Amino acid sequence: MTEGENLQVEADSGCFVCGLDNPAGLQIQLKVDSQNSSASSQLSLDARFQGWQGVIHGGILATLLDEVAIYACRGQGEQFVTTGINVRYRKPVPVDCAIDLSAKVVEVRRKIYKVESRIEISGVLYAAAEVQVMCLDGSHRVDSYK
């Protein structure tokens, strides 16, 4: 890609997080709530994704927070990319534990969405992120944002 050229993305099923055709990926399923500009998933990660023994790697957690933020925007358009993410880790996430992953759009300015993502276990916050997301396509619908 050259400077000034627009980024073109193409949907496929090879995504590391949600791609069903990526055998090395997480293959999680995310639910989108267009009415509330939110997304969620429930999952458990095994020792393949650990950093320290028995603890999920922070980079994997950041990846999950990023992905759910993109999905929270998907009720407002089709193609989005992350332009920034600020992750706060509160507690180590154990392997093989039921994780609740969620995100909600909290602000929209033109094609930039501000999203808050969370990882919780049994209602307790383990990690959170503020994510900036940009809509790439013409399907962006601010008038439907709540």
N, C-alpha and C positions, 0 to 999 in steps of 0.2 A: 504494500500500500504506500502511495506517495503522499507527501504533505498536501493537505487541502482536499484529498480524496475522501469521500464519505464512506464510513464503515458500512459494509453490507454483511448481514448475518443471515444464515440459513438454518431453519429448524431441522434438527435431526434427532435421532434417538441415541446419540453417542455421548451425551452430557455425563460428566463424572458423577453428578449428584442425582439427577432424575432419569437419565437415559437407560432404557430397558435393554438396549443393545450393547451396553458397556459392561462386560463381565467383571472388570476390576472396580467398577463404580459402586456407589451406595444404593442406587435404584430405588430411592424413596418416592412415595406418592404424596403429592401435595394437593390439598383442597383449597380452591379459590372461592371466596365469598365476595362477589362483585358488589353487592349492595353495601357492604361495610368496608370495602377496599382493604381486605385482609386475606391472609392465607395461613394454613396450619398443616401440621403433620404430627403423627405419633410414630416413634421409631425406637429401635435399640441398636447400639453399635457394639460389635464384638472386639476381641483383642487385636484383630488386624489393624484397627484404627487407633491403637493406644500410643501414647508418648511414653511417659513413665509407666511402670508396671501397674496395671489395673485402672489407669486413668486415660480417657480419650484425649488425643493430641489437640492442642489449641488451634492448630491450623485447620483441622477437620471441623471443629466447632465454628470457626469463622466462616468457613465455606458454607456450612448449613445456614448460618445467619444471613449470609449474602443471598443464597438461593431462595429462601423463603421471602426475603424482601422483594426480589424480582417477581415472584408469584403474586404477592400482594398487589402489585401494580397491574397485573395481567387482566383484571377486569376493566381496565381503562385503555388498553391498547394491546398490541401483539408483540412488538420487539423492544426489549429494554436491555440496558447494560448498566453495570455499577460504575459510578464515577468516583465514589469515595466510601470508605467504611471505617468506623471507629468502634472497636470492640472493647467491652469491659468484662473481664472474667471475675466472677465473684467466688465460685467454689469449683473444685475439681469435679469433673463429670466422670462417674465410674463406668467401666465397661459393663455391657449386658444389663443396662438399667433402662427402664421405660422413660423416654424423653418426650416432652411436649415442646414442639417447635412452633412458633407463631410470629406473625408480623402484621403491622397495620400501617397504612399510609396516613401520615399526620399533616402533611402540607404538600401543596402543588403550586409551583411557580413556573409558568410556561411549560416546558417539557422536562423540568427537573422535579422529581418526587423525593420528599423526605419520608423515610420509612423507619419505624422502630421495630426491631426484631428481638425475640426473646427465646431462651432455652430454659425450661423449667422442669423440675422433677417433683412430683407430688405437691404442686403448687408453690414450690420454693424456687426463686430465681437463681440460676447458676451462671448465666452469661447473657449479655444484652449488647445490642449494636444500634448505632445510628447509621443509616445507610442512605447515600444519595444515589438516585437512579435516574437515568435519562431515557426518555422514549425516543426510539430511532425512526419509527415509521409514522405515516400520516393518520394512523388510527387513534391517536391520542385524543381523549375526550375529557377535557377538564370540566365541562359542564355537568358531567355525571359524577364528579368527585363529591364525597360527603365528608 
